[in-house]
Each structure stands twice: as structure tokens, then as C-alpha cells.
Amino acid sequence: MNRYRCPICGNDQYTSAETAKDCIYCEYEGELDKMETLEEEG
């Protein structure tokens, strides 16, 4: 499982794919930023 963050709204999305495109929370269309871990940094 991989975690991706939208560069516009900052919401996280999770997928098993190696890349993620288009935010499901806002109108952003493009590559999402892959995060290093599944957990939030504390």
C-alpha cells in the first residue's frame, strides 16, 4: 500500500499502485506526491 498527498488540498489517498493521478477530494488533475510512509509524521 502506498500513500499519496495532493499538492493542492493536502488530503491523503491510499493505493497499491506505484503512481497516483488526479485527486478524489478536489479538482486537481495531475500526479500526486508519494509519501515515504503510510503513517502521518508526528
C-alpha positions in Angstrom: 0.0 0.0 0.0 1.3 3.5 -0.9 0.2 6.9 0.5 -0.1 9.9 -1.8 -0.8 13.5 -0.9 -2.5 16.1 -3.1 -0.2 19.2 -3.6 -3.3 21.4 -3.7 -5.6 20.4 -0.9 -3.2 18.3 1.2 -5.5 15.3 1.5 -4.1 11.7 1.5 -5.1 8.9 -0.8 -4.0 5.3 -0.5 -3.5 2.8 -3.3 -1.4 -0.3 -4.1 -0.4 1.4 -7.5 3.1 2.7 -7.9 1.8 6.1 -9.1 -1.4 8.0 -8.4 -3.1 10.6 -10.6 -6.0 13.1 -10.0 -7.2 13.9 -6.5 -10.5 12.4 -5.4 -11.1 15.3 -2.9 -10.6 18.4 -5.1 -10.4 19.3 -8.8 -6.6 18.8 -9.1 -5.7 16.7 -12.2 -2.1 15.5 -12.2 0.5 13.4 -10.4 0.1 13.1 -6.6 3.1 13.3 -4.3 4.2 9.9 -3.0 4.8 9.9 0.8 7.6 7.9 2.4 5.4 6.2 5.0 1.8 5.2 5.4 1.6 6.9 8.8 1.5 10.7 9.4 4.7 12.2 10.6 4.3 13.0 14.3 
